[in-house]
Amino acid sequence: MVGKTTRPWLAGTYFTIAAMALLLCLAATAAASTGGAPTAAGSPPPPGSPSGTPASDAPSAGALRLISAQTTPRKSFYYGFRYPKLSFSIASSQAQNDIRIDVVDVAGASVRTFFRNDVAPEAETAIRWDGTTNDGRAAPNGRYTFQISSQAGALAARPATSSEASSLGFAFYGYAFPLLGDHDYGGSGAVFGAGRSGHTHQGHDVMAECGVPIIAARGGTVQYSGYHSAAGNYVVIDGKGTTFDFMYAHLAEPSPLKTGDTVRTAQPIGIVGDTGSATACHLHFEIWTAPGWYEGGSPVDPLPYLEKWDRYS
Ligand SMILES: [Zn+2]
């Protein structure tokens, strides 16, 4: 929150163009690392697979062995561009096999189960997990793996010599850190509750250079995208599968997102700027509790959340 850097108008224009090019470039990089394309707002990922039901008769499977299995992408977000997908095929002593696929956390607990009946040997099966648990909630952050077994409980044997045998793990996160670039958490004036003329600070100021790409910490629906004399260009996102709303302010340019758009977790939503009432380039970030931003909710200190997301991003 030091003095504003003065730029000649022309240099500022070039800077903005370069920043937008950088945004597109980094967006592509971010999308690649999260297994998705930097698609326009609202472009939905392929849906999650249905759970299926157990075999109604006595479940039956032969001695199962995985002959191929892989998971992509290795890092993904709840309500992100792409869901974790398992593709596999089995060898079996039977022609038809009632199998189950579990999403298992690091403690060995199954958070989601899929049933597939009468699976033939060497037929490719794909399971795409939408990040929800068996009771429909967003799964917590963590590392998971897919586990394939018969419905009677026997794990499918993995080929001892295959590198695929150990390649089914992936990381899954509920939230993305909202900046794709160097940043710091500012001084005493940057914190939640800091004094401002006539009010207190309702968010945290994450200091970063103008032009650093901003991505959605959590996807959902754009509740508002517009301009305010204090907030500058700003966006409010009603988070999917959470009671929180998220507000991003002082964007250098109006966000490409429009009010009502669907936005995915980690989707680019703008670039860092200093529009509105700002004395340096930064992202002003707010988190609001239910029922939401200026809908009766309250702002909470976002710093502990930001620091947590920052550690794995
Ligand atoms: Zn602020």
Residues whose N, C-alpha, C, O or C-beta is under 5 A from the ligand:
A	BS01	ZN	H204 D205 H284
